[in-house]
Amino acid sequence: MTNWRAVLVGFLVAAGLGFIGLTLPGLGQLAAGLIGGFVAGYLAGGGFVRGFWHGLLAGALGGIVGGLLIALLVAVAGWAAGPAGGLLTGLAGAGIFVVALLVASVMALESAIAGAIGGALNPDSDSDSDSDPDPESTRSTGQRREHY
C-alpha cells in the first residue's frame, strides 16, 4: 500500500531544495530530486522495492507540477502577446509537452533510485497508515482484527 505521507514529504523536500537549487542550475535540481526521493523511500521503509516505488511517485509528482508550471507560464505569455502570441504558444505547446514529459521521467527515475536506497536503509518502518499501533487492543473483545 502506498504511503502518501512519505510521497508528499519527499515531494515537498525536493520542491523546496529545487527552489533553493536554482542558484546552481542543473546540479541543484539533480540534488533536490535525489534527496527528495531518498526521504520518500526512507519514510516509507519496507525495503528496496517499496522505497523505489515511493521515490518514483515523489519524483513523478515533482515532474508533473514542474510541467504544469511551465505550461502556465507559456500560456500567460501567449495570452499577453495577443492572437499572434496565442498561435505561437499553441504551436510551442507540443514541444513543451515533450520537454515536460522528459523532465518528469528523469526526475522520477533519479528519485526512484534514491528512494530504493532510502527504503533499503529503513527496512522495518512502522510509518504505514494501516499498521495497528496497539495489537493488544483487540484482547478485550476476544476477536482479532484483520488488515487487508
Phi and psi in degrees as a GROMACS rama.xvg file:
@    title "Ramachandran Plot"
@    xaxis  label "Phi"
@    yaxis  label "Psi"
@TYPE xy
-77.2913  131.907  THR-2
-93.0054  94.7669  ASN-3
-68.2437  -24.8413  TRP-4
-64.4539  -43.3688  ARG-5
-64.2294  -40.0437  ALA-6
-63.951  -45.8051  VAL-7
-65.0793  -42.5317  LEU-8
-64.4849  -42.7714  VAL-9
-61.5449  -41.5098  GLY-10
-63.4666  -44.8845  PHE-11
-64.773  -38.3794  LEU-12
-63.475  -45.6803  VAL-13
-64.7115  -40.5377  ALA-14
-66.8117  -43.5888  ALA-15
-64.5257  -46.0048  GLY-16
-69.5668  -32.3909  LEU-17
-65.7041  -37.7524  GLY-18
-65.4398  -44.442  PHE-19
-66.9334  -34.859  ILE-20
-71.3921  -3.27254  GLY-21
-62.3787  -19.4869  LEU-22
-70.9835  -22.4331  THR-23
-120.031  78.8912  LEU-24
-52.8259  135.12  PRO-25
84.5197  -64.5983  GLY-26
-66.2341  -39.4903  LEU-27
-63.608  -41.7863  GLY-28
-72.2069  -35.1564  GLN-29
-62.7761  -47.7  LEU-30
-63.8754  -38.3809  ALA-31
-63.2487  -42.7966  ALA-32
-64.7122  -40.7491  GLY-33
-65.5912  -45.1139  LEU-34
-68.663  -42.0372  ILE-35
-62.0657  -42.3247  GLY-36
-64.8198  -40.1853  GLY-37
-61.5996  -44.6423  PHE-38
-62.1526  -44.5898  VAL-39
-61.2632  -45.2651  ALA-40
-66.5079  -40.0942  GLY-41
-67.3302  -43.4058  TYR-42
-65.5961  -36.8613  LEU-43
-72.2681  -36.5803  ALA-44
61.3093  -162.223  GLY-45
87.5447  5.05998  GLY-46
106.95  -171.97  GLY-47
-63.4071  -51.2571  PHE-48
-68.0903  -42.9633  VAL-49
-64.7956  -39.8376  ARG-50
-65.4836  -39.2465  GLY-51
-59.7841  -46.4185  PHE-52
-61.4625  -46.762  TRP-53
-70.5121  -36.9072  HIS-54
-64.9748  -39.1633  GLY-55
-61.4905  -44.9972  LEU-56
-65.048  -42.3511  LEU-57
-63.8608  -42.6043  ALA-58
-68.1921  -40.1013  GLY-59
-65.7431  -38.9303  ALA-60
-62.2348  -41.733  LEU-61
-62.5221  -40.3714  GLY-62
-66.5615  -39.1723  GLY-63
-65.5911  -46.4426  ILE-64
-63.6304  -41.4871  VAL-65
-61.9475  -43.0563  GLY-66
-63.8887  -39.7091  GLY-67
-65.3953  -38.2681  LEU-68
-65.8647  -39.7092  LEU-69
-64.4086  -44.0626  ILE-70
-62.4645  -39.7787  ALA-71
-64.4417  -42.5736  LEU-72
-61.5257  -44.1672  LEU-73
-67.7057  -38.3459  VAL-74
-64.1959  -41.995  ALA-75
-65.5427  -40.6214  VAL-76
-63.8527  -40.9125  ALA-77
-67.0608  -38.9322  GLY-78
-65.2217  -39.3302  TRP-79
-70.795  -24.9262  ALA-80
-88.5764  -0.156152  ALA-81
84.1459  -163.563  GLY-82
-61.5406  -40.5643  PRO-83
-65.5224  -40.2778  ALA-84
-64.6073  -36.5843  GLY-85
-63.2721  -40.9437  GLY-86
-65.2272  -45.4  LEU-87
-64.9431  -43.5555  LEU-88
-71.7061  -27.0387  THR-89
-65.1453  -42.0397  GLY-90
-68.0018  -35.4132  LEU-91
-72.2491  -16.4817  ALA-92
-57.7064  -39.3641  GLY-93
-64.7783  -42.7066  ALA-94
-65.4597  -38.9541  GLY-95
-64.1941  -38.8459  ILE-96
-61.273  -43.7201  PHE-97
-65.6218  -43.2761  VAL-98
-64.468  -43.6534  VAL-99
-63.0456  -38.6621  ALA-100
-64.6084  -41.6647  LEU-101
-65.1311  -44.0889  LEU-102
-63.0784  -43.4755  VAL-103
-62.2419  -39.4293  ALA-104
-66.0674  -44.3272  SER-105
-64.6151  -44.557  VAL-106
-63.1086  -39.3978  MET-107
-67.0464  -41.9206  ALA-108
-68.8719  -43.2695  LEU-109
-66.9295  -38.0795  GLU-110
-68.5729  -34.9217  SER-111
-65.491  -41.6896  ALA-112
-64.2803  -45.0932  ILE-113
-66.9966  -35.9979  ALA-114
-64.1918  -36.2623  GLY-115
-63.9351  -40.3904  ALA-116
-65.1594  -43.8347  ILE-117
-61.8772  -42.8391  GLY-118
-65.2398  -35.9772  GLY-119
-69.1501  -31.8668  ALA-120
-76.8059  -15.5279  LEU-121
-130.088  70.0186  ASN-122
-71.5302  -21.7886  PRO-123
-119.569  62.7361  ASP-124
-80.9787  138.013  SER-125
-106.169  23.3277  ASP-126
-87.0809  5.97871  SER-127
-63.8373  141.892  ASP-128
-74.4347  -18.5759  SER-129
-97.9098  8.60242  ASP-130
-81.8775  147.537  SER-131
-91.4616  115.265  ASP-132
-67.6331  -24.6982  PRO-133
-134.062  87.7487  ASP-134
-65.1195  -18.005  PRO-135
-79.9325  -8.22778  GLU-136
-67.9028  -13.6901  SER-137
-90.2638  -1.5445  THR-138
-66.8223  -33.564  ARG-139
-65.0877  -29.8286  SER-140
-93.5628  -15.301  THR-141
79.8804  4.22216  GLY-142
-111.306  150.259  GLN-143
-103.266  134.268  ARG-144
-88.8967  130.181  ARG-145
-96.708  143.806  GLU-146
-106.8  136.818  HIS-147
